[in-house]
Amino acid sequence: PKFYEEPAAQPVKQGKADLSSYVAIDGSIGAGFMDGALYNGTDYGQKYSYPELLANQLKLANSALVFNSPLVNSEIGWTGTITGNINVGKTQLVTPACNTVSISPVAQKSDLTDIAKFEGDKSLLNNFSIPFLSVKDVDVAAGFTSTNGNPTNYAKNVLDPGTSLASAVKKKNAKFFTIWLGYHDALNFATSGGTKIPVSESEFEQKLDLLLDSLLATEGAAGVIGTIPY
């Protein structure tokens, strides 16, 4: 069709896919991590992560589908970082003093409850994306560290203490899943000038297989995988 012609509505079908349940496993992009924080804005933030957008499309084929992300109910943003008694929020471009532009944290608030982490029911979550998640950490209990950022705090939004990502997604018994892992590992290697050793090929394969085994333990489960080639 020409760009100014509105296409005729087409019936939405789910085909052979079972869209009764959906889980997503990812790093910062899947979590909707923007401007150095997790936050919910009017037209940006966590609700505009690709798993959320994808879930909205899947609901056109199955209106009964439920998809929950660990939403931080603040437009200020949550980073898990506290300076003194002030919780540091997201960053934005500020008005320059002269002909330069700087980026600095904004909307810092002393009332820590205003920008608290996700404190909802983790058992209801479907989006298991954790900012800065390395593929090597999929079987590590909550509280792990990573090669970038501070995912210890971010992991607590998704996982209960002592629970690994692989075990948490297995309990969901999801029929459909998406996985996108490896880009944080590749990015850390590239931005360090090649000084940070990426996860080995054998460990990458072993951890990805472990995660897939957890998801495919559910009869009839299927999904989409996106990774960074070794």
WOWOUR-V217256 format. One record per backbone hydrogen bond with DSSP energy under -1.0 kcal/mol. NH is the residue of the N-H (numbers start at 1). CO is the residue of the C=O. E is the energy in kcal/mol with one decimal. If there is no record, write none. Layout:
nh:NH co:CO e:E
nh:NH co:CO e:E
//
This chain:
nh:5 co:2 e:-2.1
nh:17 co:14 e:-1.6
nh:23 co:176 e:-1.8
nh:24 co:126 e:-2.2
nh:25 co:178 e:-2.5
nh:31 co:27 e:-1.4
nh:33 co:28 e:-2.5
nh:34 co:37 e:-2.2
nh:37 co:34 e:-1.5
nh:38 co:78 e:-2.1
nh:40 co:74 e:-2.4
nh:41 co:44 e:-2.0
nh:46 co:39 e:-2.7
nh:48 co:45 e:-2.1
nh:49 co:46 e:-1.9
nh:53 co:49 e:-2.2
nh:54 co:50 e:-3.0
nh:55 co:51 e:-2.5
nh:56 co:52 e:-1.9
nh:57 co:53 e:-1.4
nh:58 co:54 e:-2.6
nh:59 co:55 e:-1.8
nh:60 co:57 e:-1.3
nh:61 co:58 e:-1.3
nh:62 co:58 e:-1.8
nh:65 co:62 e:-1.9
nh:71 co:69 e:-2.2
nh:74 co:72 e:-2.7
nh:78 co:38 e:-2.7
nh:83 co:86 e:-2.9
nh:86 co:83 e:-2.0
nh:87 co:109 e:-1.7
nh:88 co:81 e:-2.3
nh:90 co:76 e:-2.7
nh:91 co:35 e:-2.4
nh:92 co:104 e:-1.3
nh:94 co:102 e:-1.7
nh:104 co:92 e:-1.2
nh:106 co:90 e:-2.2
nh:109 co:87 e:-1.1
nh:112 co:110 e:-1.3
nh:114 co:111 e:-1.8
nh:124 co:121 e:-1.6
nh:125 co:122 e:-1.5
nh:126 co:68 e:-3.1
nh:127 co:68 e:-2.0
nh:128 co:24 e:-3.0
nh:130 co:26 e:-2.3
nh:133 co:130 e:-1.8
nh:137 co:134 e:-1.9
nh:138 co:135 e:-1.1
nh:140 co:137 e:-1.5
nh:142 co:163 e:-1.4
nh:155 co:151 e:-3.3
nh:157 co:154 e:-1.3
nh:158 co:155 e:-1.3
nh:159 co:155 e:-3.2
nh:163 co:160 e:-2.1
nh:166 co:138 e:-2.4
nh:168 co:164 e:-2.0
nh:169 co:165 e:-2.3
nh:170 co:166 e:-1.4
nh:171 co:167 e:-1.3
nh:173 co:170 e:-1.1
nh:176 co:21 e:-1.3
nh:177 co:222 e:-1.2
nh:178 co:23 e:-1.7
nh:179 co:224 e:-2.4
nh:180 co:25 e:-2.1
nh:181 co:226 e:-1.4
nh:186 co:182 e:-2.2
nh:187 co:183 e:-2.6
nh:188 co:184 e:-2.5
nh:189 co:185 e:-1.5
nh:190 co:186 e:-2.3
nh:191 co:187 e:-3.1
nh:192 co:188 e:-1.1
nh:193 co:190 e:-1.6
nh:194 co:189 e:-2.5
nh:204 co:200 e:-2.7
nh:205 co:201 e:-2.3
nh:206 co:202 e:-2.3
nh:207 co:203 e:-2.8
nh:208 co:204 e:-2.2
nh:209 co:205 e:-2.5
nh:210 co:206 e:-2.0
nh:211 co:207 e:-2.0
nh:212 co:208 e:-2.4
nh:213 co:209 e:-2.8
nh:214 co:210 e:-1.6
nh:215 co:211 e:-1.8
nh:216 co:212 e:-3.2
nh:218 co:215 e:-1.2
nh:221 co:218 e:-2.0
nh:222 co:175 e:-1.9
nh:224 co:177 e:-2.2
nh:226 co:179 e:-3.4
//
